[in-house]
Amino acid sequence: MKHLTKLSLLLLQVLCICLPLHAQTRVQTANDSIQQTLKEHIQTAKEKARVSRTQLKEDEREVLRLTRELQRVRLHIQKEKLAARKAKDKGKAYTPKVANVKMGNRQTVAGRRQVATQTIKEKREEKAIIAKEEKPIKIAEEKEIKAKDTEIAKTQTAQEKEERKTRTTEEKTEREMRTAQEKAEREKRTAEEKAERERRTAQEKVERDKRTAEEKAGRERRTAQEKAERDKRAAEEKAERERRTAQEKEMKEAREKEEKALKARATKEEKQRAEEARKKREVKVSVRRKRDMKSDEDDENEDEE
């Protein structure tokens, strides 16, 4: 069985080496054939294009030549008419002459076209004969290659089936072993995780109790400190309020005294102004009275005079 397996593996290696080479040879042959066919088509098209261009140039030259010949013929006809008229006027006989004209260069235009067409036709027939002779050989080679490919495919399929069966058994055994190993590892990992969780839970509980006690002591300390600060701040605010109240009271009393003094001074000044105004009025009345008395005396004196 081992020898057969080794032999099969060697045969498979040989097939793996030969198949790509054979496929590469076939592909290369097909590519060369396609390349040669394309080259032949390109050459034929170039020959046709060259013949067409040559023919077109020859036709254009022939048209120009015929146009020049037509002009020569027209000039010849005009000359003949003029010579006949002159001879008739002189009373002489005149023998007309036929124009010497080259009607066409058939050998140049049609001959070249026929030669080119015949050359292309001969090459095409030669290629068809070669292809017809090579066709049975190619068909036989393709059949042989196809038979070899079929035999190789059958051998490879049987070998792959045997390898697949062996591989399936090995994979099943390996899968069962891996499953048992994974199960044992999973159980071990589960037990370790459980122990780790319990240890971590106990440690977290101790840390949580310690943190709770520290937080409680910190809260009590902060509460006592805040109360002391609050009492101190309340005492300072009370002292500040009392000081501000006493200061405001003193300022109010001083302001009231100042207002009373200002009011008394204003009253005194107003009385002085009233007294001065009264004195001014009395002076004015006295002056007016004296003036009136003097005026009366003057009037009496005038009356006596």
C-alpha positions as CSV (number, residue, x, y, z in Angstrom):
1,M,0.0,0.0,0.0
2,K,2.8,2.4,0.9
3,H,4.6,1.6,-2.4
4,L,1.4,2.3,-4.3
5,T,0.9,5.5,-2.5
6,K,4.5,6.6,-3.3
7,L,4.1,5.5,-6.9
8,S,0.8,7.5,-7.1
9,L,2.5,10.5,-5.6
10,L,5.4,10.3,-8.1
11,L,2.9,9.9,-11.0
12,L,1.0,12.9,-9.7
13,Q,4.2,14.9,-9.5
14,V,5.1,13.9,-13.1
15,L,1.6,14.8,-14.2
16,C,1.7,18.1,-12.4
17,I,5.0,18.9,-14.2
18,C,3.9,17.6,-17.6
19,L,0.4,19.1,-17.7
20,P,1.4,22.7,-17.4
21,L,4.2,22.2,-20.0
22,H,1.8,20.4,-22.4
23,A,-0.8,23.1,-21.9
24,Q,1.8,25.8,-22.3
25,T,2.9,24.1,-25.6
26,R,-0.7,23.9,-26.9
27,V,-1.3,27.5,-26.0
28,Q,1.9,28.6,-27.6
29,T,1.1,26.6,-30.8
30,A,-2.4,28.2,-30.9
31,N,-1.0,31.7,-30.3
32,D,1.7,31.1,-33.0
33,S,-1.0,30.0,-35.5
34,I,-3.2,33.0,-34.7
35,Q,-0.2,35.3,-35.0
36,Q,0.8,33.8,-38.4
37,T,-2.8,34.0,-39.7
38,L,-3.0,37.7,-38.6
39,K,0.3,38.4,-40.3
40,E,-1.0,36.8,-43.5
41,H,-4.2,38.8,-43.4
42,I,-2.1,42.0,-42.8
43,Q,0.2,41.2,-45.7
44,T,-2.8,40.5,-48.0
45,A,-4.4,43.8,-46.9
46,K,-1.1,45.7,-47.5
47,E,-0.8,44.2,-51.0
48,K,-4.3,45.1,-51.9
49,A,-3.8,48.6,-50.6
50,R,-0.5,48.9,-52.5
51,V,-2.2,47.7,-55.7
52,S,-5.1,50.0,-55.1
53,R,-2.8,53.0,-54.6
54,T,-0.7,52.1,-57.7
55,Q,-3.9,51.6,-59.7
56,L,-5.2,55.0,-58.5
57,K,-2.0,56.8,-59.4
58,E,-1.9,55.1,-62.9
59,D,-5.6,56.0,-63.4
60,E,-4.9,59.7,-62.5
61,R,-1.9,59.8,-64.8
62,E,-4.0,58.2,-67.6
63,V,-6.8,60.8,-67.1
64,L,-4.3,63.7,-67.3
65,R,-2.7,62.1,-70.4
66,L,-6.1,61.7,-72.1
67,T,-7.1,65.2,-71.2
68,R,-3.9,66.5,-72.9
69,E,-4.6,64.3,-75.9
70,L,-8.1,65.7,-76.1
71,Q,-6.7,69.2,-76.1
72,R,-4.3,68.3,-78.9
73,V,-7.1,66.8,-80.9
74,R,-9.2,69.9,-80.6
75,L,-6.3,72.1,-81.7
76,H,-5.6,69.7,-84.6
77,I,-9.3,70.0,-85.7
78,Q,-9.2,73.8,-85.5
79,K,-6.0,73.8,-87.6
80,E,-7.5,71.4,-90.2
81,K,-10.6,73.6,-90.5
82,L,-8.5,76.7,-90.9
83,A,-6.3,75.0,-93.5
84,A,-9.3,73.7,-95.4
85,R,-10.9,77.2,-95.4
86,K,-7.6,78.8,-96.7
87,A,-7.3,76.2,-99.5
88,K,-10.9,76.7,-100.5
89,D,-10.4,80.5,-100.6
90,K,-7.4,79.9,-102.9
91,G,-9.3,77.4,-105.0
92,K,-7.0,74.5,-104.2
93,A,-7.8,71.0,-103.0
94,Y,-6.9,70.1,-99.4
95,T,-6.4,66.6,-98.0
96,P,-7.3,66.4,-94.3
97,K,-5.0,64.6,-91.9
98,V,-6.1,62.4,-89.0
99,A,-4.8,63.3,-85.6
100,N,-2.1,61.0,-84.2
101,V,-3.5,60.1,-80.7
102,K,-2.5,57.4,-78.2
103,M,-5.9,56.1,-76.9
104,G,-4.7,54.2,-73.8
105,N,-1.9,52.5,-71.9
106,R,-3.8,49.3,-71.4
107,Q,-0.7,47.2,-70.7
108,T,0.3,49.6,-67.8
109,V,-3.0,49.9,-66.0
110,A,-4.9,46.7,-66.6
111,G,-1.8,44.6,-66.9
112,R,-0.5,45.5,-63.5
113,R,-3.9,45.0,-62.0
114,Q,-4.2,41.5,-63.5
115,V,-0.6,40.6,-62.3
116,A,-1.3,41.8,-58.7
117,T,-4.7,39.9,-58.6
118,Q,-3.1,36.7,-60.0
119,T,-0.3,36.9,-57.4
120,I,-2.7,37.3,-54.5
121,K,-4.8,34.5,-55.9
122,E,-1.8,32.1,-56.2
123,K,-0.6,32.9,-52.6
124,R,-4.1,32.3,-51.3
125,E,-4.4,28.9,-53.1
126,E,-1.0,27.9,-51.8
127,K,-1.9,28.7,-48.2
128,A,-5.2,26.8,-48.6
129,I,-3.4,23.7,-49.9
130,I,-0.9,23.9,-47.0
131,A,-3.7,24.3,-44.5
132,K,-5.6,21.4,-46.0
133,E,-2.5,19.1,-45.8
134,E,-1.8,20.1,-42.2
135,K,-5.5,19.8,-41.0
136,P,-5.5,15.9,-40.5
137,I,-2.1,16.1,-38.7
138,K,-3.5,18.8,-36.3
139,I,-6.7,16.8,-35.8
140,A,-4.7,13.6,-34.9
141,E,-2.5,15.6,-32.5
142,E,-5.5,17.1,-30.9
143,K,-7.2,13.7,-30.5
144,E,-4.0,12.3,-29.0
145,I,-3.7,15.2,-26.6
146,K,-7.3,14.9,-25.6
147,A,-6.9,11.1,-24.9
148,K,-3.8,11.8,-22.8
149,D,-5.7,14.6,-20.9
150,T,-8.6,12.2,-20.2
151,E,-6.3,9.5,-18.9
152,I,-4.4,11.9,-16.7
153,A,-7.7,13.4,-15.4
154,K,-9.0,9.9,-14.5
155,T,-5.8,9.0,-12.7
156,Q,-5.8,12.3,-10.9
157,T,-9.4,11.9,-9.9
158,A,-8.8,8.4,-8.4
159,Q,-5.8,9.6,-6.6
160,E,-7.6,12.7,-5.3
161,K,-10.5,10.4,-4.1
162,E,-8.0,8.2,-2.2
163,E,-6.2,11.2,-0.7
164,R,-9.6,12.8,0.2
165,K,-10.6,9.6,2.0
166,T,-7.3,9.4,3.9
167,R,-7.4,13.1,4.7
168,T,-11.0,12.8,5.9
169,T,-10.0,10.0,8.4
170,E,-7.0,12.0,9.6
171,E,-9.0,15.1,9.9
172,K,-11.7,13.3,11.9
173,T,-9.1,11.8,14.4
174,E,-7.4,15.2,14.7
175,R,-10.7,16.9,15.2
176,E,-11.7,14.5,18.0
177,M,-8.3,14.9,19.7
178,R,-8.6,18.7,19.3
179,T,-12.1,18.7,20.7
180,A,-11.1,16.7,23.8
181,Q,-8.0,18.9,24.3
182,E,-10.1,22.1,23.9
183,K,-12.7,20.7,26.4
184,A,-10.0,19.9,29.0
185,E,-8.5,23.4,28.4
186,R,-11.9,25.0,28.7
187,E,-12.7,23.2,32.0
188,K,-9.3,24.2,33.4
189,R,-9.7,27.8,32.2
190,T,-13.2,27.8,33.7
191,A,-11.9,26.6,37.1
192,E,-9.1,29.1,37.1
193,E,-11.5,32.0,36.1
194,K,-13.8,31.0,38.9
195,A,-11.0,30.9,41.5
196,E,-9.8,34.2,40.1
197,R,-13.3,35.8,40.3
198,E,-13.7,34.6,44.0
199,R,-10.3,36.0,45.0
200,R,-11.0,39.2,43.1
201,T,-14.4,39.5,44.8
202,A,-13.0,39.0,48.3
203,Q,-10.2,41.5,47.6
204,E,-12.7,44.0,46.1
205,K,-14.9,43.6,49.2
206,V,-12.0,44.3,51.6
207,E,-11.0,47.3,49.5
208,R,-14.6,48.5,49.3
209,D,-15.0,48.3,53.2
210,K,-11.7,50.1,53.7
211,R,-12.7,52.8,51.2
212,T,-16.1,53.1,52.8
213,A,-14.6,53.6,56.3
214,E,-12.1,56.1,54.9
215,E,-14.9,58.0,53.1
216,K,-17.0,58.0,56.3
217,A,-14.1,59.3,58.4
218,G,-13.4,61.9,55.7
219,R,-17.0,63.0,55.6
220,E,-17.1,63.4,59.4
221,R,-13.8,65.3,59.4
222,R,-15.1,67.5,56.6
223,T,-18.4,68.0,58.4
224,A,-16.7,69.1,61.7
225,Q,-14.3,71.4,59.7
226,E,-17.2,72.9,57.8
227,K,-19.2,73.5,61.0
228,A,-16.2,75.2,62.7
229,E,-15.7,77.4,59.6
230,R,-19.4,78.1,59.4
231,D,-19.5,79.2,63.2
232,K,-16.4,81.3,62.7
233,R,-17.8,82.9,59.6
234,A,-21.1,83.5,61.4
235,A,-19.3,85.2,64.4
236,E,-17.2,87.3,62.0
237,E,-20.4,88.3,60.0
238,K,-22.2,89.2,63.3
239,A,-19.2,91.3,64.5
240,E,-19.1,93.0,61.1
241,R,-22.8,93.7,61.1
242,E,-22.6,95.2,64.6
243,R,-19.6,97.3,63.7
244,R,-21.3,98.5,60.5
245,T,-24.5,99.2,62.4
246,A,-22.6,101.3,65.0
247,Q,-20.8,103.1,62.2
248,E,-24.0,103.8,60.4
249,K,-25.6,105.1,63.6
250,E,-22.6,107.5,64.2
251,M,-22.8,108.7,60.6
252,K,-26.5,109.2,60.9
253,E,-26.2,111.3,64.1
254,A,-23.4,113.3,62.6
255,R,-25.5,113.9,59.4
256,E,-28.5,114.9,61.5
257,K,-26.4,117.4,63.5
258,E,-24.9,118.8,60.3
259,E,-28.4,119.1,58.8
260,K,-29.7,120.9,62.0
261,A,-26.7,123.3,61.9
262,L,-27.3,124.0,58.2
263,K,-31.0,124.6,58.8
264,A,-30.3,126.9,61.7
265,R,-27.7,128.9,59.7
266,A,-30.2,129.1,56.8
267,T,-32.9,130.4,59.1
268,K,-30.5,132.9,60.6
269,E,-29.4,134.1,57.2
270,E,-33.0,134.4,56.0
271,K,-33.9,136.5,59.1
272,Q,-30.9,138.7,58.4
273,R,-32.0,139.1,54.8
274,A,-35.6,140.0,55.9
275,E,-34.3,142.5,58.4
276,E,-32.1,144.1,55.7
277,A,-35.0,144.2,53.3
278,R,-37.2,145.9,55.9
279,K,-34.5,148.5,56.7
280,K,-34.1,149.2,53.0
281,R,-37.9,149.7,52.6
282,E,-38.0,152.0,55.6
283,V,-35.1,154.1,54.2
284,K,-36.9,154.3,50.9
285,V,-40.1,155.4,52.6
286,S,-38.2,158.0,54.7
287,V,-36.5,159.4,51.6
288,R,-39.7,159.6,49.7
289,R,-41.4,161.3,52.6
290,K,-38.6,163.8,52.9
291,R,-38.8,164.5,49.1
292,D,-42.6,165.0,49.3
293,M,-42.2,167.3,52.3
294,K,-39.6,169.3,50.5
295,S,-41.7,169.5,47.4
296,D,-44.7,170.8,49.5
297,E,-42.5,173.4,51.0
298,D,-41.3,174.6,47.6
299,D,-44.9,174.8,46.4
300,E,-45.8,176.9,49.4
301,N,-42.9,179.3,48.9
302,E,-43.9,179.8,45.3
303,D,-47.4,180.6,46.3
304,E,-46.3,183.2,48.8
305,E,-44.1,184.9,46.3
